[in-house]
Amino acid sequence: MNTIIFGALAIISLFIFFNLGKVKASRKQLDRSNRINRFGNQEPNNIIEGEAKEISEDDDQKNS
């Protein structure tokens, strides 16, 4: 009898866990300025250092 009860409890718990896993934070929560920095003092750096060259369709036609 205990096996059935705890088995059902485990299945219900997994069902709830996987359904709540689909819930995502709102844009207001994600974009706030005072978010906790969970990775130490590392500043967010989305810029890759290096050079870039702009390529337009005109340049492609000249090289062909």
PDB file of N, CA, C, O and CB in Angstrom:
ATOM      1  N   MET A   1       0.825  -1.191   0.000  1.00  0.00           N
ATOM      2  CA  MET A   1       0.000   0.000   0.000  1.00  0.00           C
ATOM      3  C   MET A   1       0.871   1.258   0.000  1.00  0.00           C
ATOM      4  O   MET A   1       0.564   2.229  -0.691  1.00  0.00           O
ATOM      5  CB  MET A   1      -0.940  -0.004   1.210  1.00  0.00           C
ATOM      6  N   ASN A   2       1.964   1.239   0.779  1.00  0.00           N
ATOM      7  CA  ASN A   2       2.869   2.387   0.808  1.00  0.00           C
ATOM      8  C   ASN A   2       3.503   2.625  -0.554  1.00  0.00           C
ATOM      9  O   ASN A   2       3.709   3.770  -0.958  1.00  0.00           O
ATOM     10  CB  ASN A   2       3.957   2.181   1.859  1.00  0.00           C
ATOM     11  N   THR A   3       3.809   1.548  -1.259  1.00  0.00           N
ATOM     12  CA  THR A   3       4.430   1.677  -2.575  1.00  0.00           C
ATOM     13  C   THR A   3       3.507   2.413  -3.539  1.00  0.00           C
ATOM     14  O   THR A   3       3.963   3.251  -4.318  1.00  0.00           O
ATOM     15  CB  THR A   3       4.790   0.295  -3.138  1.00  0.00           C
ATOM     16  N   ILE A   4       2.250   2.114  -3.493  1.00  0.00           N
ATOM     17  CA  ILE A   4       1.279   2.773  -4.376  1.00  0.00           C
ATOM     18  C   ILE A   4       1.158   4.252  -4.026  1.00  0.00           C
ATOM     19  O   ILE A   4       1.134   5.098  -4.920  1.00  0.00           O
ATOM     20  CB  ILE A   4      -0.102   2.086  -4.278  1.00  0.00           C
ATOM     21  N   ILE A   5       1.081   4.567  -2.754  1.00  0.00           N
ATOM     22  CA  ILE A   5       0.938   5.962  -2.317  1.00  0.00           C
ATOM     23  C   ILE A   5       2.174   6.773  -2.687  1.00  0.00           C
ATOM     24  O   ILE A   5       2.053   7.858  -3.257  1.00  0.00           O
ATOM     25  CB  ILE A   5       0.694   6.032  -0.797  1.00  0.00           C
ATOM     26  N   PHE A   6       3.362   6.261  -2.370  1.00  0.00           N
ATOM     27  CA  PHE A   6       4.585   7.012  -2.661  1.00  0.00           C
ATOM     28  C   PHE A   6       4.886   7.038  -4.159  1.00  0.00           C
ATOM     29  O   PHE A   6       5.466   8.005  -4.653  1.00  0.00           O
ATOM     30  CB  PHE A   6       5.768   6.408  -1.903  1.00  0.00           C
ATOM     31  N   GLY A   7       4.505   6.005  -4.875  1.00  0.00           N
ATOM     32  CA  GLY A   7       4.653   6.016  -6.331  1.00  0.00           C
ATOM     33  C   GLY A   7       3.776   7.075  -6.965  1.00  0.00           C
ATOM     34  O   GLY A   7       4.216   7.810  -7.849  1.00  0.00           O
ATOM     35  N   ALA A   8       2.526   7.152  -6.509  1.00  0.00           N
ATOM     36  CA  ALA A   8       1.612   8.177  -7.017  1.00  0.00           C
ATOM     37  C   ALA A   8       2.107   9.573  -6.647  1.00  0.00           C
ATOM     38  O   ALA A   8       2.016  10.500  -7.451  1.00  0.00           O
ATOM     39  CB  ALA A   8       0.192   7.955  -6.465  1.00  0.00           C
ATOM     40  N   LEU A   9       2.625   9.718  -5.446  1.00  0.00           N
ATOM     41  CA  LEU A   9       3.171  11.007  -5.015  1.00  0.00           C
ATOM     42  C   LEU A   9       4.361  11.412  -5.884  1.00  0.00           C
ATOM     43  O   LEU A   9       4.500  12.581  -6.244  1.00  0.00           O
ATOM     44  CB  LEU A   9       3.592  10.944  -3.536  1.00  0.00           C
ATOM     45  N   ALA A  10       5.210  10.456  -6.217  1.00  0.00           N
ATOM     46  CA  ALA A  10       6.369  10.737  -7.070  1.00  0.00           C
ATOM     47  C   ALA A  10       5.924  11.137  -8.473  1.00  0.00           C
ATOM     48  O   ALA A  10       6.473  12.080  -9.045  1.00  0.00           O
ATOM     49  CB  ALA A  10       7.299   9.512  -7.138  1.00  0.00           C
ATOM     50  N   ILE A  11       4.958  10.450  -9.027  1.00  0.00           N
ATOM     51  CA  ILE A  11       4.468  10.773 -10.373  1.00  0.00           C
ATOM     52  C   ILE A  11       3.820  12.156 -10.399  1.00  0.00           C
ATOM     53  O   ILE A  11       4.052  12.935 -11.323  1.00  0.00           O
ATOM     54  CB  ILE A  11       3.460   9.709 -10.850  1.00  0.00           C
ATOM     55  N   ILE A  12       3.020  12.454  -9.398  1.00  0.00           N
ATOM     56  CA  ILE A  12       2.384  13.775  -9.316  1.00  0.00           C
ATOM     57  C   ILE A  12       3.438  14.868  -9.157  1.00  0.00           C
ATOM     58  O   ILE A  12       3.331  15.926  -9.778  1.00  0.00           O
ATOM     59  CB  ILE A  12       1.382  13.825  -8.139  1.00  0.00           C
ATOM     60  N   SER A  13       4.442  14.624  -8.341  1.00  0.00           N
ATOM     61  CA  SER A  13       5.509  15.609  -8.134  1.00  0.00           C
ATOM     62  C   SER A  13       6.282  15.861  -9.423  1.00  0.00           C
ATOM     63  O   SER A  13       6.577  17.009  -9.755  1.00  0.00           O
ATOM     64  CB  SER A  13       6.467  15.138  -7.031  1.00  0.00           C
ATOM     65  N   LEU A  14       6.612  14.797 -10.152  1.00  0.00           N
ATOM     66  CA  LEU A  14       7.323  14.965 -11.425  1.00  0.00           C
ATOM     67  C   LEU A  14       6.467  15.722 -12.439  1.00  0.00           C
ATOM     68  O   LEU A  14       6.978  16.571 -13.170  1.00  0.00           O
ATOM     69  CB  LEU A  14       7.727  13.595 -11.997  1.00  0.00           C
ATOM     70  N   PHE A  15       5.189  15.425 -12.486  1.00  0.00           N
ATOM     71  CA  PHE A  15       4.283  16.122 -13.391  1.00  0.00           C
ATOM     72  C   PHE A  15       4.260  17.620 -13.088  1.00  0.00           C
ATOM     73  O   PHE A  15       4.355  18.440 -14.001  1.00  0.00           O
ATOM     74  CB  PHE A  15       2.868  15.536 -13.287  1.00  0.00           C
ATOM     75  N   ILE A  16       4.136  17.975 -11.827  1.00  0.00           N
ATOM     76  CA  ILE A  16       4.128  19.386 -11.423  1.00  0.00           C
ATOM     77  C   ILE A  16       5.471  20.036 -11.729  1.00  0.00           C
ATOM     78  O   ILE A  16       5.511  21.161 -12.227  1.00  0.00           O
ATOM     79  CB  ILE A  16       3.803  19.521  -9.922  1.00  0.00           C
ATOM     80  N   PHE A  17       6.572  19.345 -11.439  1.00  0.00           N
ATOM     81  CA  PHE A  17       7.908  19.891 -11.675  1.00  0.00           C
ATOM     82  C   PHE A  17       8.125  20.203 -13.152  1.00  0.00           C
ATOM     83  O   PHE A  17       8.606  21.285 -13.490  1.00  0.00           O
ATOM     84  CB  PHE A  17       8.976  18.912 -11.186  1.00  0.00           C
ATOM     85  N   PHE A  18       7.778  19.273 -14.030  1.00  0.00           N
ATOM     86  CA  PHE A  18       8.004  19.495 -15.458  1.00  0.00           C
ATOM     87  C   PHE A  18       7.066  20.543 -16.030  1.00  0.00           C
ATOM     88  O   PHE A  18       7.443  21.252 -16.964  1.00  0.00           O
ATOM     89  CB  PHE A  18       7.841  18.199 -16.220  1.00  0.00           C
ATOM     90  N   ASN A  19       5.874  20.662 -15.507  1.00  0.00           N
ATOM     91  CA  ASN A  19       4.975  21.711 -15.983  1.00  0.00           C
ATOM     92  C   ASN A  19       5.407  23.087 -15.495  1.00  0.00           C
ATOM     93  O   ASN A  19       5.277  24.063 -16.233  1.00  0.00           O
ATOM     94  CB  ASN A  19       3.550  21.428 -15.532  1.00  0.00           C
ATOM     95  N   LEU A  20       5.914  23.189 -14.282  1.00  0.00           N
ATOM     96  CA  LEU A  20       6.399  24.484 -13.791  1.00  0.00           C
ATOM     97  C   LEU A  20       7.720  24.863 -14.447  1.00  0.00           C
ATOM     98  O   LEU A  20       8.072  26.042 -14.473  1.00  0.00           O
ATOM     99  CB  LEU A  20       6.565  24.450 -12.268  1.00  0.00           C
ATOM    100  N   GLY A  21       8.450  23.902 -14.971  1.00  0.00           N
ATOM    101  CA  GLY A  21       9.713  24.185 -15.649  1.00  0.00           C
ATOM    102  C   GLY A  21       9.526  24.973 -16.930  1.00  0.00           C
ATOM    103  O   GLY A  21      10.475  25.579 -17.426  1.00  0.00           O
ATOM    104  N   LYS A  22       8.326  24.974 -17.471  1.00  0.00           N
ATOM    105  CA  LYS A  22       8.042  25.708 -18.700  1.00  0.00           C
ATOM    106  C   LYS A  22       7.768  27.183 -18.436  1.00  0.00           C
ATOM    107  O   LYS A  22       7.755  27.983 -19.372  1.00  0.00           O
ATOM    108  CB  LYS A  22       6.860  25.087 -19.414  1.00  0.00           C
ATOM    109  N   VAL A  23       7.550  27.554 -17.186  1.00  0.00           N
ATOM    110  CA  VAL A  23       7.244  28.940 -16.831  1.00  0.00           C
ATOM    111  C   VAL A  23       8.525  29.759 -16.908  1.00  0.00           C
ATOM    112  O   VAL A  23       9.554  29.362 -16.363  1.00  0.00           O
ATOM    113  CB  VAL A  23       6.609  29.033 -15.407  1.00  0.00           C
ATOM    114  N   LYS A  24       8.463  30.897 -17.582  1.00  0.00           N
ATOM    115  CA  LYS A  24       9.631  31.755 -17.745  1.00  0.00           C
ATOM    116  C   LYS A  24       9.364  33.106 -17.086  1.00  0.00           C
ATOM    117  O   LYS A  24       8.223  33.557 -16.996  1.00  0.00           O
ATOM    118  CB  LYS A  24       9.983  31.934 -19.247  1.00  0.00           C
ATOM    119  N   ALA A  25      10.427  33.730 -16.637  1.00  0.00           N
ATOM    120  CA  ALA A  25      10.299  35.053 -16.023  1.00  0.00           C
ATOM    121  C   ALA A  25       9.840  36.065 -17.071  1.00  0.00           C
ATOM    122  O   ALA A  25      10.122  35.919 -18.260  1.00  0.00           O
ATOM    123  CB  ALA A  25      11.644  35.500 -15.387  1.00  0.00           C
ATOM    124  N   SER A  26       9.137  37.077 -16.616  1.00  0.00           N
ATOM    125  CA  SER A  26       8.648  38.104 -17.530  1.00  0.00           C
ATOM    126  C   SER A  26       9.801  39.004 -17.975  1.00  0.00           C
ATOM    127  O   SER A  26      10.874  39.002 -17.371  1.00  0.00           O
ATOM    128  CB  SER A  26       7.534  38.942 -16.862  1.00  0.00           C
ATOM    129  N   ARG A  27       9.570  39.764 -19.027  1.00  0.00           N
ATOM    130  CA  ARG A  27      10.584  40.683 -19.565  1.00  0.00           C
ATOM    131  C   ARG A  27      10.954  41.725 -18.510  1.00  0.00           C
ATOM    132  O   ARG A  27      12.111  42.138 -18.431  1.00  0.00           O
ATOM    133  CB  ARG A  27      10.070  41.382 -20.859  1.00  0.00           C
ATOM    134  N   LYS A  28       9.988  42.151 -17.703  1.00  0.00           N
ATOM    135  CA  LYS A  28      10.247  43.146 -16.659  1.00  0.00           C
ATOM    136  C   LYS A  28      11.232  42.597 -15.627  1.00  0.00           C
ATOM    137  O   LYS A  28      12.096  43.329 -15.142  1.00  0.00           O
ATOM    138  CB  LYS A  28       8.930  43.564 -15.969  1.00  0.00           C
ATOM    139  N   GLN A  29      11.106  41.316 -15.291  1.00  0.00           N
ATOM    140  CA  GLN A  29      12.018  40.709 -14.329  1.00  0.00           C
ATOM    141  C   GLN A  29      13.406  40.497 -14.922  1.00  0.00           C
ATOM    142  O   GLN A  29      14.406  40.640 -14.219  1.00  0.00           O
ATOM    143  CB  GLN A  29      11.456  39.385 -13.841  1.00  0.00           C
ATOM    144  N   LEU A  30      13.479  40.159 -16.201  1.00  0.00           N
ATOM    145  CA  LEU A  30      14.765  39.856 -16.826  1.00  0.00           C
ATOM    146  C   LEU A  30      15.595  41.108 -17.103  1.00  0.00           C
ATOM    147  O   LEU A  30      16.824  41.056 -17.049  1.00  0.00           O
ATOM    148  CB  LEU A  30      14.542  39.101 -18.118  1.00  0.00           C
ATOM    149  N   ASP A  31      14.940  42.236 -17.398  1.00  0.00           N
ATOM    150  CA  ASP A  31      15.654  43.436 -17.836  1.00  0.00           C
ATOM    151  C   ASP A  31      15.844  44.480 -16.751  1.00  0.00           C
ATOM    152  O   ASP A  31      16.181  45.622 -17.067  1.00  0.00           O
ATOM    153  CB  ASP A  31      14.932  44.054 -18.973  1.00  0.00           C
ATOM    154  N   ARG A  32      15.646  44.143 -15.506  1.00  0.00           N
ATOM    155  CA  ARG A  32      15.805  45.153 -14.462  1.00  0.00           C
ATOM    156  C   ARG A  32      17.288  45.439 -14.210  1.00  0.00           C
ATOM    157  O   ARG A  32      18.140  44.581 -14.441  1.00  0.00           O
ATOM    158  CB  ARG A  32      15.120  44.693 -13.159  1.00  0.00           C
ATOM    159  N   SER A  33      17.583  46.636 -13.740  1.00  0.00           N
ATOM    160  CA  SER A  33      18.973  47.076 -13.590  1.00  0.00           C
ATOM    161  C   SER A  33      19.644  46.520 -12.343  1.00  0.00           C
ATOM    162  O   SER A  33      20.873  46.467 -12.292  1.00  0.00           O
ATOM    163  CB  SER A  33      19.032  48.578 -13.557  1.00  0.00           C
ATOM    164  N   ASN A  34      18.887  46.105 -11.339  1.00  0.00           N
ATOM    165  CA  ASN A  34      19.490  45.659 -10.083  1.00  0.00           C
ATOM    166  C   ASN A  34      19.456  44.135  -9.929  1.00  0.00           C
ATOM    167  O   ASN A  34      19.256  43.622  -8.828  1.00  0.00           O
ATOM    168  CB  ASN A  34      18.777  46.310  -8.908  1.00  0.00           C
ATOM    169  N   ARG A  35      19.652  43.425 -11.031  1.00  0.00           N
ATOM    170  CA  ARG A  35      19.672  41.958 -10.961  1.00  0.00           C
ATOM    171  C   ARG A  35      20.894  41.481 -10.202  1.00  0.00           C
ATOM    172  O   ARG A  35      21.928  42.149 -10.190  1.00  0.00           O
ATOM    173  CB  ARG A  35      19.652  41.342 -12.372  1.00  0.00           C
ATOM    174  N   ILE A  36      20.776  40.332  -9.573  1.00  0.00           N
ATOM    175  CA  ILE A  36      21.889  39.740  -8.842  1.00  0.00           C
ATOM    176  C   ILE A  36      22.914  39.220  -9.839  1.00  0.00           C
ATOM    177  O   ILE A  36      22.564  38.520 -10.789  1.00  0.00           O
ATOM    178  CB  ILE A  36      21.402  38.602  -7.903  1.00  0.00           C
ATOM    179  N   ASN A  37      24.180  39.564  -9.623  1.00  0.00           N
ATOM    180  CA  ASN A  37      25.256  39.073 -10.477  1.00  0.00           C
ATOM    181  C   ASN A  37      25.719  37.736  -9.911  1.00  0.00           C
ATOM    182  O   ASN A  37      26.528  37.701  -8.984  1.00  0.00           O
ATOM    183  CB  ASN A  37      26.445  40.104 -10.563  1.00  0.00           C
ATOM    184  N   ARG A  38      25.213  36.643 -10.459  1.00  0.00           N
ATOM    185  CA  ARG A  38      25.492  35.320  -9.907  1.00  0.00           C
ATOM    186  C   ARG A  38      26.880  34.810 -10.267  1.00  0.00           C
ATOM    187  O   ARG A  38      27.312  33.792  -9.724  1.00  0.00           O
ATOM    188  CB  ARG A  38      24.458  34.341 -10.385  1.00  0.00           C
ATOM    189  N   PHE A  39      27.578  35.473 -11.150  1.00  0.00           N
ATOM    190  CA  PHE A  39      28.883  34.997 -11.597  1.00  0.00           C
ATOM    191  C   PHE A  39      30.010  35.896 -11.108  1.00  0.00           C
ATOM    192  O   PHE A  39      30.982  36.120 -11.829  1.00  0.00           O
ATOM    193  CB  PHE A  39      28.917  34.907 -13.112  1.00  0.00           C
ATOM    194  N   GLY A  40      29.889  36.406  -9.908  1.00  0.00           N
ATOM    195  CA  GLY A  40      30.940  37.238  -9.327  1.00  0.00           C
ATOM    196  C   GLY A  40      30.912  38.644  -9.874  1.00  0.00           C
ATOM    197  O   GLY A  40      29.855  39.164 -10.230  1.00  0.00           O
ATOM    198  N   ASN A  41      32.068  39.250  -9.938  1.00  0.00           N
ATOM    199  CA  ASN A  41      32.167  40.632 -10.398  1.00  0.00           C
ATOM    200  C   ASN A  41      32.364  40.740 -11.900  1.00  0.00           C
ATOM    201  O   ASN A  41      32.753  41.797 -12.395  1.00  0.00           O
ATOM    202  CB  ASN A  41      33.298  41.324  -9.695  1.00  0.00           C
ATOM    203  N   GLN A  42      32.107  39.688 -12.618  1.00  0.00           N
ATOM    204  CA  GLN A  42      32.281  39.685 -14.062  1.00  0.00           C
ATOM    205  C   GLN A  42      31.215  40.569 -14.706  1.00  0.00           C
ATOM    206  O   GLN A  42      30.019  40.321 -14.558  1.00  0.00           O
ATOM    207  CB  GLN A  42      32.212  38.244 -14.621  1.00  0.00           C
ATOM    208  N   GLU A  43      31.654  41.583 -15.409  1.00  0.00           N
ATOM    209  CA  GLU A  43      30.733  42.472 -16.093  1.00  0.00           C
ATOM    210  C   GLU A  43      30.191  41.772 -17.338  1.00  0.00           C
ATOM    211  O   GLU A  43      30.916  41.010 -17.977  1.00  0.00           O
ATOM    212  CB  GLU A  43      31.427  43.808 -16.465  1.00  0.00           C
ATOM    213  N   PRO A  44      28.942  42.015 -17.689  1.00  0.00           N
ATOM    214  CA  PRO A  44      28.422  41.411 -18.912  1.00  0.00           C
ATOM    215  C   PRO A  44      29.151  41.969 -20.125  1.00  0.00           C
ATOM    216  O   PRO A  44      29.221  43.185 -20.307  1.00  0.00           O
ATOM    217  CB  PRO A  44      26.907  41.652 -19.037  1.00  0.00           C
ATOM    218  N   ASN A  45      29.683  41.099 -20.940  1.00  0.00           N
ATOM    219  CA  ASN A  45      30.462  41.516 -22.094  1.00  0.00           C
ATOM    220  C   ASN A  45      29.965  40.750 -23.305  1.00  0.00           C
ATOM    221  O   ASN A  45      30.267  39.569 -23.477  1.00  0.00           O
ATOM    222  CB  ASN A  45      31.983  41.282 -21.869  1.00  0.00           C
ATOM    223  N   ASN A  46      29.207  41.428 -24.133  1.00  0.00           N
ATOM    224  CA  ASN A  46      28.668  40.794 -25.327  1.00  0.00           C
ATOM    225  C   ASN A  46      29.418  41.205 -26.583  1.00  0.00           C
ATOM    226  O   ASN A  46      29.070  40.775 -27.683  1.00  0.00           O
ATOM    227  CB  ASN A  46      27.207  41.127 -25.474  1.00  0.00           C
ATOM    228  N   ILE A  47      30.444  42.034 -26.429  1.00  0.00           N
ATOM    229  CA  ILE A  47      31.179  42.529 -27.581  1.00  0.00           C
ATOM    230  C   ILE A  47      32.455  41.715 -27.738  1.00  0.00           C
ATOM    231  O   ILE A  47      33.225  41.559 -26.790  1.00  0.00           O
ATOM    232  CB  ILE A  47      31.499  44.040 -27.432  1.00  0.00           C
ATOM    233  N   ILE A  48      32.669  41.205 -28.924  1.00  0.00           N
ATOM    234  CA  ILE A  48      33.884  40.448 -29.218  1.00  0.00           C
ATOM    235  C   ILE A  48      34.902  41.424 -29.789  1.00  0.00           C
ATOM    236  O   ILE A  48      34.621  42.135 -30.754  1.00  0.00           O
ATOM    237  CB  ILE A  48      33.605  39.260 -30.216  1.00  0.00           C
ATOM    238  N   GLU A  49      36.085  41.452 -29.188  1.00  0.00           N
ATOM    239  CA  GLU A  49      37.129  42.352 -29.656  1.00  0.00           C
ATOM    240  C   GLU A  49      37.639  41.879 -31.013  1.00  0.00           C
ATOM    241  O   GLU A  49      37.845  40.684 -31.225  1.00  0.00           O
ATOM    242  CB  GLU A  49      38.286  42.433 -28.633  1.00  0.00           C
ATOM    243  N   GLY A  50      37.840  42.810 -31.916  1.00  0.00           N
ATOM    244  CA  GLY A  50      38.369  42.452 -33.228  1.00  0.00           C
ATOM    245  C   GLY A  50      37.878  43.436 -34.270  1.00  0.00           C
ATOM    246  O   GLY A  50      37.243  44.442 -33.951  1.00  0.00           O
ATOM    247  N   GLU A  51      38.178  43.135 -35.507  1.00  0.00           N
ATOM    248  CA  GLU A  51      37.796  44.006 -36.603  1.00  0.00           C
ATOM    249  C   GLU A  51      36.646  43.381 -37.380  1.00  0.00           C
ATOM    250  O   GLU A  51      36.489  42.161 -37.427  1.00  0.00           O
ATOM    251  CB  GLU A  51      38.996  44.277 -37.529  1.00  0.00           C
ATOM    252  N   ALA A  52      35.857  44.241 -37.981  1.00  0.00           N
ATOM    253  CA  ALA A  52      34.749  43.776 -38.798  1.00  0.00           C
ATOM    254  C   ALA A  52      34.735  44.565 -40.095  1.00  0.00           C
ATOM    255  O   ALA A  52      35.110  45.737 -40.121  1.00  0.00           O
ATOM    256  CB  ALA A  52      33.401  43.916 -38.047  1.00  0.00           C
ATOM    257  N   LYS A  53      34.309  43.931 -41.155  1.00  0.00           N
ATOM    258  CA  LYS A  53      34.214  44.586 -42.449  1.00  0.00           C
ATOM    259  C   LYS A  53      32.780  44.457 -42.924  1.00  0.00           C
ATOM    260  O   LYS A  53      32.205  43.369 -42.921  1.00  0.00           O
ATOM    261  CB  LYS A  53      35.215  43.972 -43.483  1.00  0.00           C
ATOM    262  N   GLU A  54      32.208  45.585 -43.332  1.00  0.00           N
ATOM    263  CA  GLU A  54      30.839  45.563 -43.815  1.00  0.00           C
ATOM    264  C   GLU A  54      30.821  45.061 -45.248  1.00  0.00           C
ATOM    265  O   GLU A  54      31.588  45.524 -46.092  1.00  0.00           O
ATOM    266  CB  GLU A  54      30.194  46.961 -43.714  1.00  0.00           C
ATOM    267  N   ILE A  55      29.953  44.126 -45.507  1.00  0.00           N
ATOM    268  CA  ILE A  55      29.843  43.548 -46.843  1.00  0.00           C
ATOM    269  C   ILE A  55      28.482  43.917 -47.399  1.00  0.00           C
ATOM    270  O   ILE A  55      27.455  43.673 -46.766  1.00  0.00           O
ATOM    271  CB  ILE A  55      30.042  41.996 -46.820  1.00  0.00           C
ATOM    272  N   SER A  56      28.479  44.503 -48.577  1.00  0.00           N
ATOM    273  CA  SER A  56      27.213  44.843 -49.218  1.00  0.00           C
ATOM    274  C   SER A  56      27.065  44.008 -50.486  1.00  0.00           C
ATOM    275  O   SER A  56      28.018  43.369 -50.931  1.00  0.00           O
ATOM    276  CB  SER A  56      27.137  46.367 -49.542  1.00  0.00           C
ATOM    277  N   GLU A  57      25.881  44.018 -51.057  1.00  0.00           N
ATOM    278  CA  GLU A  57      25.637  43.236 -52.267  1.00  0.00           C
ATOM    279  C   GLU A  57      26.443  43.778 -53.432  1.00  0.00           C
ATOM    280  O   GLU A  57      26.818  43.014 -54.322  1.00  0.00           O
ATOM    281  CB  GLU A  57      24.149  43.232 -52.614  1.00  0.00           C
ATOM    282  N   ASP A  58      26.725  45.094 -53.454  1.00  0.00           N
ATOM    283  CA  ASP A  58      27.515  45.683 -54.531  1.00  0.00           C
ATOM    284  C   ASP A  58      28.926  45.112 -54.542  1.00  0.00           C
ATOM    285  O   ASP A  58      29.479  44.858 -55.612  1.00  0.00           O
ATOM    286  CB  ASP A  58      27.564  47.207 -54.389  1.00  0.00           C
ATOM    287  N   ASP A  59      29.516  44.905 -53.367  1.00  0.00           N
ATOM    288  CA  ASP A  59      30.862  44.346 -53.279  1.00  0.00           C
ATOM    289  C   ASP A  59      30.899  42.927 -53.825  1.00  0.00           C
ATOM    290  O   ASP A  59      31.878  42.537 -54.461  1.00  0.00           O
ATOM    291  CB  ASP A  59      31.356  44.366 -51.833  1.00  0.00           C
ATOM    292  N   ASP A  60      29.852  42.153 -53.587  1.00  0.00           N
ATOM    293  CA  ASP A  60      29.809  40.774 -54.073  1.00  0.00           C
ATOM    294  C   ASP A  60      29.755  40.730 -55.596  1.00  0.00           C
ATOM    295  O   ASP A  60      30.369  39.859 -56.211  1.00  0.00           O
ATOM    296  CB  ASP A  60      28.602  40.037 -53.483  1.00  0.00           C
ATOM    297  N   GLN A  61      29.029  41.656 -56.208  1.00  0.00           N
ATOM    298  CA  GLN A  61      28.901  41.663 -57.663  1.00  0.00           C
ATOM    299  C   GLN A  61      30.198  42.108 -58.326  1.00  0.00           C
ATOM    300  O   GLN A  61      30.512  41.639 -59.420  1.00  0.00           O
ATOM    301  CB  GLN A  61      27.753  42.574 -58.094  1.00  0.00           C
ATOM    302  N   LYS A  62      30.957  42.994 -57.699  1.00  0.00           N
ATOM    303  CA  LYS A  62      32.226  43.455 -58.256  1.00  0.00           C
ATOM    304  C   LYS A  62      33.272  42.349 -58.234  1.00  0.00           C
ATOM    305  O   LYS A  62      34.091  42.253 -59.148  1.00  0.00           O
ATOM    306  CB  LYS A  62      32.735  44.670 -57.483  1.00  0.00           C
ATOM    307  N   ASN A  63      33.251  41.512 -57.197  1.00  0.00           N
ATOM    308  CA  ASN A  63      34.250  40.457 -57.058  1.00  0.00           C
ATOM    309  C   ASN A  63      33.966  39.267 -57.966  1.00  0.00           C
ATOM    310  O   ASN A  63      34.863  38.448 -58.172  1.00  0.00           O
ATOM    311  CB  ASN A  63      34.315  39.996 -55.620  1.00  0.00           C
ATOM    312  N   SER A  64      32.767  39.132 -58.517  1.00  0.00           N
ATOM    313  CA  SER A  64      32.445  37.965 -59.345  1.00  0.00           C
ATOM    314  C   SER A  64      32.967  38.102 -60.744  1.00  0.00           C
ATOM    315  O   SER A  64      32.778  37.204 -61.564  1.00  0.00           O
ATOM    316  CB  SER A  64      30.963  37.743 -59.388  1.00  0.00           C
TER     317      SER A  64
END
